[in-house]
Amino acid sequence: MLKLNHLFATLCLFSFSLPAAAITPYVGINTNEAVHFDASLPFADVFRTAEPFRENKEFTKGKISYDANGWVSNLNGGQAGTWFLRWIPAAALPQGNYTVSYEGNGKISYRESATPVSQAPGRDIISLKPNAEGEISAGLVIEQSDPKNPIRNIRVTMPGGICENNPYQRVNAGGQCGGGQYIAFADAGAKVLFNPDYLNFMKQFRTIRFMNMSGITRNELQTWAQRPHLQEATWGGREGERGVPLEVMVQLANTLNANAWFNLPHRADDDFVRQYAQYVSSNLRPNLKAYVEYTNEAWNSVFSQAQYVIKMGQQARLDAVPLNAGLKYYAQRSKEVFSIWEQVFGNRQRLVRVLSGWAGNPATTPVILKAAEVYKSTDLFAIAPYFYADQSSLMRVSSVDDIFSLVNGNQAYSIKQTLRLIDQHMMLLEPYGVSLGAYEGGQHLVHYGTKSKKDHPNPILIEANRDPRMETAYIELLDGFRKAGGRLFMAFSSPRANAFYGCWGIKEYITQPSSETPKFRALTRF
């Protein structure tokens, strides 16, 4: 079996047809994290986002030894298991049998939704049966593994495949290819990375922001050698550990013919930044723009990157106020990152240099722009215009009507107030000649004191996100942002299931019909 990186090199030689035009250049989309509960299902091999064996607390037992890529090298009398799908709406997944292929000698068993149909050395066929809630949760356990030839390179591929040169349509058999070459997911290796349903959704957007997919949040990546690799057992995992390789993100942008927005880790050294830029410059289609942003939400104290920039700013004595010291360091380091990318690319024609700011605190915008005169090196200043309601008001709601009374009213976080803040940012940006964008945006209805979707007010918040009035709310926000002068609105986020920690997806799963998705319908109007 060829190594994954060799197969990936082969993939890059394939000539796929380009997708149809996007909804509009004005609207882009944020990717999701590489996790086993992501209902956007980006990969035809769903094991790509499986929970790492070493992180699993339900199936993995004993003192397991792992190799450098996270594969089990020795069970040492224990067992190693993982969830490769968790809480996924059944309608999101193609129907049919899934193929589990692997190298090595041993025994694999299956859990919950996954049931073996047939088993043979190196290749099992399984079915996925939804639970009473209509969800798929599927796990596997390595019960036996030969230390001299351990089970590794596990793949769990969707049924069917694609016809060569058309990665956007899943077919069940070669007869549907009209005489063309049929590539079965189960036999394709890395030649077919992406789920056609995912590509069909994502091709509607002209710009893709890879912040979540790259896994930079709370991630201490510093050197190029520490970056996510193609050979890793899974690209999934907990925050600070997960992340999809740069090669895959660039391939996705090329396949979609979409501009690529990259976020660099907050601790990345100059060599990391340079090699990242070199790969993008050499491999991203020359007609596509590369957006470059240093870290994500450097102002937001909930994230470790904000603490990092404050520490660095204070060490450099950039400001006596901790927040301002952090923002000034963020500006300074952003300028350095932009300079490296400009050197690599040779000019700024293909680059969009992005600073991000605090939507709810416009006073911080000039602090960032003036520091190190970074505004002279910046093309886009991006904020996150969200509308929502304060925590106490959310606890008092008793109906969906109450939710829309809040977001359509004049309270602090209403749509109207959000548009007022956008106007303030535009006024502050004008003297610096920098355009305004949105790195994220939409509704932000979440109560942080809950632990279940059943806890109040979550059932009401979920229904509000499904209500037709949410479409109207999104239209008002996006229209107001554009009229204020906003040039690019990156919706947050790709399809994901509703949860107690928010209803962030513009769909609840990748194949959800538009008739059920008011947030998505609103985006299609621009």
C-alpha positions in Angstrom: 0.0 0.0 0.0 1.4 3.4 -1.0 2.1 5.9 1.7 -0.5 8.6 2.1 1.8 11.4 1.1 2.7 9.6 -2.1 -1.0 9.1 -2.9 -1.6 12.8 -2.1 1.1 13.8 -4.6 -0.8 11.6 -7.1 -4.1 13.4 -6.3 -2.5 16.8 -7.1 -2.0 15.6 -10.6 -5.7 14.8 -11.2 -7.5 17.4 -13.4 -10.9 17.9 -11.8 -13.5 20.1 -13.5 -14.1 23.4 -11.6 -17.4 24.1 -9.8 -20.0 26.5 -10.9 -19.9 30.1 -9.8 -20.3 30.8 -6.0 -23.3 32.4 -4.4 -21.6 35.8 -4.4 -18.0 37.1 -3.8 -19.5 39.0 -0.8 -20.3 35.8 1.3 -17.7 33.3 2.4 -17.8 30.4 4.9 -15.9 29.2 7.9 -14.9 25.6 8.1 -15.5 23.4 11.1 -13.1 21.7 13.5 -11.7 18.3 12.6 -13.8 16.3 15.1 -15.8 13.0 15.1 -19.1 14.9 15.7 -18.8 17.3 12.7 -22.0 17.0 10.7 -20.3 18.7 7.7 -18.4 15.4 7.1 -15.7 16.8 4.8 -13.9 13.5 4.0 -14.9 10.4 2.1 -12.9 8.5 4.7 -14.7 9.3 7.9 -11.8 8.0 10.0 -9.8 11.1 9.0 -11.6 13.0 11.8 -11.9 10.1 14.3 -11.1 10.7 18.0 -7.5 9.7 18.6 -7.1 6.3 20.3 -5.1 7.9 23.2 -7.9 10.4 23.9 -10.8 7.9 24.1 -12.0 7.2 27.6 -14.7 4.7 26.9 -13.0 2.0 24.8 -9.2 2.4 25.3 -8.0 0.4 28.3 -4.5 -0.5 29.5 -1.1 0.8 28.9 -1.2 1.1 25.1 2.0 1.9 23.1 1.6 4.2 20.1 3.9 5.1 17.2 4.8 8.6 16.2 1.6 9.0 14.1 -0.8 7.8 16.8 -1.3 4.3 15.5 -1.3 1.5 18.1 2.1 -0.3 18.1 1.4 -2.6 21.1 -1.8 -3.3 23.0 0.3 -4.6 26.0 -2.7 -6.7 27.0 -5.2 -3.9 26.7 -7.5 -2.6 23.9 -7.6 0.6 21.9 -10.8 2.1 20.6 -12.2 5.3 19.1 -15.4 7.0 17.9 -15.2 7.7 14.2 -18.7 9.2 14.1 -20.7 10.6 17.0 -24.2 12.1 17.2 -24.3 12.6 13.4 -27.8 13.0 11.9 -28.5 9.9 9.9 -29.6 11.9 6.9 -26.2 13.5 6.7 -24.5 10.2 5.7 -24.9 8.2 2.4 -26.9 5.1 2.8 -25.3 1.7 2.2 -22.5 -0.3 3.6 -19.2 1.2 4.7 -15.8 -0.4 4.1 -13.2 -0.6 6.9 -9.8 -1.4 5.5 -6.5 -1.7 7.4 -3.0 -3.1 7.4 -1.6 -5.5 9.9 -2.9 -8.6 11.8 -5.4 -8.5 14.6 -9.1 -8.2 15.4 -11.4 -5.2 15.3 -14.9 -5.1 16.9 -17.5 -2.4 16.5 -19.7 -0.3 18.8 -23.2 1.2 18.8 -24.4 2.1 15.3 -21.7 0.1 13.6 -22.5 -3.5 12.9 -20.3 -5.9 10.9 -21.9 -7.3 7.7 -18.8 -9.3 6.8 -15.2 -9.5 8.1 -12.0 -10.7 6.4 -8.3 -10.0 7.1 -7.7 -6.3 6.3 -11.2 -5.5 5.2 -14.5 -5.4 7.0 -17.9 -4.3 5.7 -20.2 -2.6 8.2 -23.6 -1.1 8.3 -24.6 2.0 10.3 -27.9 2.0 12.1 -29.3 5.1 13.7 -30.5 5.2 17.3 -33.9 6.3 18.5 -33.0 10.0 18.1 -32.1 9.4 14.4 -28.4 9.8 15.0 -25.3 7.7 14.1 -22.7 7.1 16.7 -20.1 4.5 15.5 -17.0 3.3 17.2 -14.4 0.6 16.7 -12.1 -1.2 19.1 -8.8 -2.9 18.3 -9.1 -6.0 20.5 -6.1 -7.9 19.2 -3.0 -6.7 17.3 0.2 -8.4 16.4 3.1 -6.2 17.8 5.2 -7.3 14.9 2.6 -6.3 12.4 0.1 -4.1 14.2 -3.2 -2.9 12.9 -2.7 0.5 11.3 -3.7 2.7 8.4 -7.4 2.2 9.2 -9.8 3.8 6.7 -13.6 3.9 7.0 -14.9 4.8 3.6 -18.4 5.8 2.4 -20.3 3.6 0.0 -19.9 4.3 -3.7 -17.4 6.5 -5.3 -17.0 9.2 -8.0 -16.5 9.3 -11.7 -13.1 10.6 -12.6 -13.0 14.4 -13.1 -16.2 14.9 -11.2 -15.6 14.9 -7.4 -18.9 16.7 -6.8 -21.2 13.7 -7.4 -21.3 10.4 -5.5 -22.3 7.4 -7.6 -23.0 3.9 -6.5 -21.2 2.0 -9.3 -19.2 2.4 -12.5 -22.2 2.0 -14.7 -23.2 5.6 -13.7 -20.0 7.0 -15.2 -21.1 6.7 -18.8 -18.0 4.8 -19.8 -15.7 7.0 -17.8 -13.4 5.8 -15.0 -15.1 4.9 -11.7 -13.1 5.5 -8.6 -14.6 3.6 -5.6 -13.9 5.4 -2.2 -12.9 2.0 -0.7 -10.1 1.6 -3.2 -9.1 5.2 -3.9 -6.7 5.7 -1.1 -5.9 9.5 -1.0 -6.9 9.9 -4.6 -10.3 10.9 -3.4 -10.1 12.9 -0.2 -13.4 14.8 -0.1 -17.0 13.8 0.5 -18.9 14.9 -2.7 -21.8 16.3 -0.5 -19.3 18.5 1.3 -17.9 19.8 -2.0 -21.4 20.5 -3.3 -22.1 22.6 -0.2 -18.7 24.4 -0.1 -18.5 25.2 -3.8 -21.3 27.8 -3.2 -18.8 30.1 -1.4 -16.0 32.1 -3.1 -13.8 32.3 0.0 -13.1 29.6 2.6 -11.7 30.4 6.1 -9.6 27.5 7.4 -9.2 28.7 11.0 -11.2 25.9 12.6 -10.1 23.2 10.2 -6.4 24.1 10.8 -6.9 23.6 14.5 -4.9 26.7 15.6 -7.1 27.6 18.6 -5.3 27.1 21.9 -2.7 25.3 19.9 1.0 25.8 21.0 2.4 25.0 17.5 5.7 26.7 17.1 7.9 24.9 14.6 7.3 23.6 11.1 8.0 20.0 12.2 5.1 20.2 14.7 2.5 21.0 12.1 -0.3 18.4 11.3 1.0 15.7 8.9 -0.7 13.6 6.2 0.6 10.4 7.9 -1.2 11.0 11.2 -3.7 8.3 12.3 -6.4 11.0 12.5 -6.6 14.7 12.1 -9.2 14.9 14.8 -8.8 15.3 18.5 -9.2 17.7 21.4 -8.7 21.5 21.1 -5.0 22.3 20.9 -4.2 18.9 19.3 -6.4 18.5 16.3 -5.7 20.0 12.9 -6.0 19.2 9.2 -2.7 19.4 7.2 -2.0 22.4 5.1 -1.7 20.2 2.0 -5.3 19.1 2.4 -6.6 22.7 2.9 -4.9 23.9 -0.2 -6.2 20.9 -2.2 -9.7 21.8 -1.0 -9.4 25.4 -2.1 -8.1 24.3 -5.4 -10.8 21.7 -5.9 -13.5 24.3 -5.1 -11.7 27.1 -7.0 -12.1 29.2 -3.8 -10.0 31.8 -2.2 -8.2 30.5 0.9 -8.1 32.3 4.2 -5.3 31.0 6.4 -4.7 31.6 10.1 -1.2 31.3 11.5 -0.6 29.9 15.0 0.1 32.5 17.7 3.5 30.9 18.6 4.6 30.1 15.0 8.2 31.1 14.5 9.5 32.8 11.3 10.6 29.5 9.7 7.0 28.1 10.2 5.5 31.3 8.7 7.9 31.2 5.7 7.5 27.5 4.9 3.7 27.9 5.2 3.8 30.8 2.8 6.1 28.9 0.4 3.7 26.0 0.2 0.7 28.2 -0.4 2.6 30.2 -3.0 3.7 27.1 -4.9 0.5 25.0 -4.7 -2.6 27.3 -4.5 -4.1 27.9 -7.9 -2.6 31.1 -9.3 -6.0 32.7 -9.9 -6.9 32.4 -6.2 -6.3 34.9 -3.4 -4.5 33.9 -0.2 -5.8 35.6 2.9 -3.3 35.6 5.7 -4.2 36.4 9.3 -2.0 36.0 12.4 -3.8 33.9 15.0 -7.5 34.3 15.8 -9.2 36.8 18.2 -6.1 38.0 19.9 -8.3 40.3 21.9 -10.5 37.5 23.4 -9.2 36.6 26.8 -11.0 33.2 26.7 -8.3 32.0 24.4 -4.7 31.2 25.2 -3.5 33.2 22.2 -4.9 36.4 23.9 -2.9 35.6 27.0 0.2 35.0 24.9 0.1 38.3 23.1 -0.5 40.2 26.3 2.6 38.5 27.8 4.7 39.3 24.8 3.4 42.9 24.7 4.2 43.4 28.4 7.7 41.9 28.0 8.3 44.4 25.2 6.8 47.2 27.3 4.4 48.2 24.5 1.7 49.6 26.8 1.0 49.8 30.5 -2.6 48.5 29.9 -2.4 44.7 29.5 -5.1 44.6 26.7 -3.4 47.3 24.8 0.0 45.7 25.2 -1.4 42.5 23.7 -3.1 44.3 20.8 0.1 46.2 20.0 2.1 43.0 20.0 -0.6 41.4 17.8 -0.2 44.3 15.3 3.6 44.1 15.4 3.7 40.4 14.8 1.0 40.6 12.1 3.2 43.1 10.3 6.1 40.7 10.5 4.0 37.8 9.2 2.7 40.0 6.3 6.3 40.9 5.4 7.4 37.3 5.2 4.4 36.4 3.0 5.1 39.3 0.7 8.8 38.2 0.4 7.7 34.7 -0.5 5.0 35.7 -3.0 7.2 38.4 -4.6 4.4 40.9 -4.6 1.0 41.5 -3.0 -1.2 40.8 -6.0 -2.4 37.4 -4.7 -2.4 38.4 -1.0 -5.0 39.8 1.3 -3.4 40.8 4.6 -5.9 40.6 7.4 -6.1 42.1 10.8 -9.0 41.2 13.1 -10.6 43.3 15.7 -13.1 43.3 18.6 -16.5 44.0 17.1 -18.0 45.0 20.5 -15.2 47.4 21.4 -14.5 49.8 18.5 -12.1 51.8 20.7 -9.6 49.0 20.2 -9.6 49.3 16.4 -7.2 52.4 16.2 -5.0 50.9 18.9 -4.3 47.9 16.6 -4.1 49.9 13.4 -1.6 52.5 14.7 0.7 50.1 16.4 3.9 49.7 14.3 2.0 51.5 11.6 0.6 48.1 10.6 -2.3 49.8 8.8 0.2 50.5 6.0 0.6 46.8 5.5 -3.1 45.8 5.9 -5.7 45.2 3.2 -8.7 44.1 5.4 -9.7 44.8 9.0 -12.1 42.1 10.0 -14.6 41.9 12.9 -17.2 39.4 14.0 -20.7 41.1 13.8 -22.9 38.8 15.8 -26.4 39.5 17.2 -27.7 37.9 20.4 -29.0 38.8 23.9 -27.5 39.0 27.3 -27.5 35.9 29.6 -30.2 37.0 32.0 -32.6 38.0 29.2 -32.2 34.6 27.6 -33.1 32.9 30.9 -36.3 34.9 31.0 -37.6 33.9 27.6 -40.6 31.6 27.3 -41.1 31.5 23.6 -39.5 31.9 20.2 -41.4 35.2 19.9 -39.4 36.4 23.0 -36.2 35.7 21.2 -37.0 37.7 18.2 -38.3 40.6 20.3 -34.8 40.7 21.8 -32.8 40.5 18.6 -35.1 42.8 16.7 -35.3 45.4 19.5 -32.9 48.0 20.8 -31.1 46.0 23.5 -27.3 46.0 23.7 -26.7 43.0 21.4 -29.6 43.4 18.9 -29.2 43.5 15.2 -29.7 47.3 15.3 -27.0 47.7 17.9 -24.7 45.4 15.9 -25.2 47.6 12.8 -24.4 50.7 14.9 -21.1 49.2 16.0 -20.3 48.3 12.4 -20.8 52.0 11.5 -18.4 53.0 14.3 -15.8 50.6 13.0 -16.2 52.0 9.4 -15.7 55.6 10.7 -12.6 54.6 12.6 -11.1 52.8 9.6 -11.7 55.6 7.1 -8.5 57.6 8.0 -6.4 54.6 7.6 -7.7 53.5 4.1 -8.3 49.9 5.2 -11.4 48.0 4.1 -13.8 46.3 6.5 -14.7 42.6 6.5 -16.2 40.0 8.8 -14.1 37.0 9.8 -17.2 35.5 11.4 -20.8 36.6 11.9 -24.4 35.7 12.4 -26.5 34.8 15.4 -24.8 34.1 18.7 -27.7 32.8 20.8 -26.1 30.6 23.5 -26.5 30.4 27.3 -23.2 29.4 28.9 -24.6 28.0 32.0 -26.3 25.0 30.4 -25.0 21.4 29.9 -27.7 19.8 27.8 -29.8 20.7 24.8 -32.8 20.1 27.1 -31.8 22.7 29.6 -33.7 26.0 29.4 -33.5 28.1 27.3 -31.8 25.8 24.7 -35.0 24.2 23.2 -36.2 27.7 22.5 -32.9 28.9 21.1 -32.8 25.8 18.8 -36.3 26.5 17.5 -35.5 30.2 17.0 -32.6 29.1 14.7 -35.1 27.0 12.7 -37.7 29.8 12.5 -38.3 31.6 9.2 -37.7 34.9 11.0 -34.1 33.9 11.4 -33.8 34.3 7.6 -35.1 37.8 7.9 -32.7 38.6 10.7 -29.7 37.3 8.7 -30.8 39.3 5.7 -31.0 42.5 7.8 -27.5 41.9 9.2 -25.8 41.1 6.0 -27.6 43.8 4.1 -26.7 46.4 6.8 -23.1 45.2 6.8 -22.8 45.6 3.1 -24.5 49.0 3.0 -22.1 50.2 5.7 -19.2 49.4 3.4 -18.4 45.8 4.5 -16.6 44.0 1.6 -16.6 40.4 2.7 -18.8 38.5 5.2 -17.5 35.1 6.4 -20.5 33.3 7.8 -20.0 31.1 10.9 -20.1 28.3 10.2 -20.3 25.2 8.0 -23.1 22.7 8.8 -23.0 21.4 12.3 -25.6 19.9 14.7 -27.2 22.1 17.3 -25.8 21.7 20.8 -26.0 23.2 24.3 -23.0 25.3 23.4 -24.6 26.9 20.4 -26.4 26.6 17.1 -23.5 27.7 15.0 -24.0 25.9 11.7 -25.9 27.6 8.9 -27.3 24.1 8.4 -27.6 21.4 10.9 -26.0 18.8 8.7 -24.4 18.8 5.3 -27.3 17.5 3.2 -30.1 19.3 5.0 -32.7 20.7 2.6 -32.7 24.4 2.1 -36.4 24.5 3.0 -35.3 23.7 6.6 -32.4 26.1 6.8 -33.4 29.8 7.2 -29.8 30.9 7.8 -28.5 29.3 4.7 -31.4 30.6 2.6 -30.5 34.1 3.7 -26.9 33.7 2.5 -28.1 32.7 -0.9 -29.8 36.0 -1.4 -26.5 37.8 -1.6 
